């Protein structure tokens, strides 16, 4: 059994992680924090995030799971590095400075960061790489849909898919975000579309079209629980590893 800490326990994903851990016998939540007052989650008391560094020393978790925001995530991870506690980060939207801060922390602790912890998304990304490689010259459009409260656009998962496409198809050099007016498709373009509506958990679609044919690859998450379970699997895997940067492919391919 691993000893788990959860940041942002009052948020959508933090709450899901604590509740998912409550249903497993290989994880014990020994610390949960939130930046605002929060009632207990699945019987776990939620402490003030301002006390996080001290609480890390007092509760001695093996690993921290973080789904918060870029700025707070950097602070939490820095505290983990100082305390020698592994970190699993599902937060997205980091700028280059934030990514550099994660790299610095990973010199001290094992740090696993992923834009998406659904195994189906990992399979989708692998399928996308194979498909776009097998269909040279075909046009590619990536569309993602999330709930109306999601902050970053495109989503971290969509950006990961776009990175995969560009890695395989190096001639695709720029991303066009939506279209307005007269905008015929340009050479080297990938179309990107972000939709925000209702309480959609997450949907990602990759459209590959050319030569009078169309291929669509789609993943839909029906519940945030799938991300929480994946994050817990990642926490189990990351605990006890050497310092360094890891991603969810390391977990599912091990």
N, C-alpha and C positions, 0 to 999 in steps of 0.2 A: 504493500500500500504506500502511495506517495502522499506527502503533506502539501496541500495546494493552497495558494493565495490567489484571490481574484480581485482585480481592480475594477472600478466602475460597476460595482455590484448592483446598483440601483438602475442601471441602464438596460436597454433591450438585451444585448448579448451577455453582459455580466450576469444578469439575473438567470438567463438560460444556462450559463455555465454552472452556476451554483446549483440550480435545480437538477441539471443532468448529473452532476457529481453526487447528489443525494441518492440517485438511483443506482449507483455503482458501488461495488465492494472493494475496488482497487484504488479509490481516491478518498481522501478526507480533507474537507475544507477547514483549514485551521485559521484562516484570516480572510476577511472580506472588507473592502474599504470603498467609500464613495465620497465625492466632494461635497455633496449636500446630505442633509438628514435623510435617513432611509430606514424603514422598518426591516426587521429580520427577513431573510430570504431562505426559504426551505429550512427554517429553524436555525439559521446561522446569523448571529449578530453582525451588523455592519458598522464598522468603525469609521472614524473621521480620517479621510485621506491625508490630511495634514500631518498625521502621526505615522505615516507609512514607514519611514526609515526606522523609527524606534520599534514599531510593531514587527518589522521583519526580524529584528534581533531577538525580540521577546518570543515570537511564535515559531521561529525557525522552520519556515516552509522549505520544501525541496525546489519548488518551481512556482512562478507567478504566471497567470494567464491574464493578458491585458487586451480588452476591447474598449478603448476610450476615444481619445482624440490625439492628434499628432503631438501637440505641445505637452499634454499631461503624460502621454506615453513615454516621451523622451525623459521626463522627470522620473517616472516609475522605473524605467529601465536603468537609468543612472544609479538609482538607489539599489537596484538588484545587483549591479556590478560592484558597488561598494560593499555590499553584504555577501557577495559570492553566491547569489541565488540565481538559478537558471530562469530564463524568461521565454514565454511563448507569446508572440505579438500578432494579433489579428487586426490591429488598427491600420487604417489606410490613409492616404492623402499626405504622406510625408514630403516635405520639400528636400532639396539636396542637403541642407544643413542637418535636418532631422535624420536622414539616412546616414550621414557621416557620424552622427552621435550614436546611432545603433551600431555602426561598425566599430566605434571606439569601445562600446560596452562589450561587444563580442570578442574583444581581445582578452577580456577578463572572465567571461562566463559563456556557457552555451546559450545561444539566442536563436530561436526559430521564429521566423517571420513569414507569414503567408497572407495573401489577399483573400484567400478562400480556403476553408477547411472541409469542404464537401468532397468526398472521394469521387463523386460523379463529375465535378468540375475538373479534377485532375485528369480523369479519363477524357473529358471533352478537350482539354488542352492538348493532350497527346494525339487525339483524333484530328484536331485542327491542323497541327503541324504536318501530319501525314497527308491530309487532304490537300492543303495548299501547295505542298511540295509535289504532289502528283498531278496538279492542275496548273501548270505554268501559264501565265498570261491571263488567267481568269480574274475578274473583278471581285473585290472582297468588301463586304460591309459588316460592321459589328454593331449590334444594338443591345443595350442593357436596360432593364426596367427594375426600379426599386421603389420602396415606400416613399411617401412624400416628405419624410423627415431626414432622409439620407443627405449628408452634407457634400461629399466629394463627387464630382462628375467629370469624366466617366468614372465608374467604379474601379476600385483596385483590381478586381477580377478582370474587367474589360481591358484595362491597361496591360495586365499580364498576357491576355490573349493577343493583344496587339503587338506586344514584344515578341511573342512566339511567331506571329505571322511575319514580322519584319526580319526575324532571325533566319527564317527559311527563304523568304522572298526579298533579297537585299535590294532589288530594284524599286520596291515600295518605300518611298522616302518621306512621305508626308501624310498627316492625318487631317481629313476634312471633317470638322465637327458640325453636323447638320448642314442644310443648304437653304439658300434663300435667293430669290430672283433668278437670273439666268446663270446657271452653274452646271454646264455639262461636265461630265467626269473628265478629270485630267490624268495624264500619264503619271504613274507612280503614286497614285492616291489610294488611301484606305478610307472608306466612309465610316464615321463614328456617330452614334446616336444614343443619347441618354434620356430616358423617360422617368418621371417621378410622379407616382399616382397611388392614392389609397394606402393600403397596408401590404403591398406586394413584397414578399420576402426577398425574392431575387430571381431574375431571369436573364439569361445571356444567350444570344443567338448570333451565329456566324453564317453569313450568306456568301456562297461562292458561285459565281455565274459567268458563263461564257460558252461559246460553241453550241448555242441553242439548247443549253441545259442549265439546270440550277440545283445546287446542293445546299441544304440547310442543316446545320448542326445546332441543337438547342439543349440547354439545361435549365430546368426549373426547380427551385427549392420550395418545397411545400411547407416547411417549418424551419425556424431558426435552430431547432434542436439538432438538425444535422450538422450545423456548424459547431455547436457546442460539443457534441460527441467527438467530432474530428479534433477540436482543440484539446480535449481531454486525452485523446489518443496521442496527440503531439506532445502533451505535457509528460505523459508516461515515457515516451520515447526519448525526450530531451533530457530527462533527469539522469544525472550521472555521466553525461557526455563530456568530452573535452571542450574547452572554450572554442568558439567559432560561430560563424553564421550558417544556419541550416534553413531548409524550407520543407514544405509538406511533402514534396516528392521523395525526400529522404525517408519519411515515415512510411509511405505506402509502398516504396520499392525495397524496403529492408526485409 
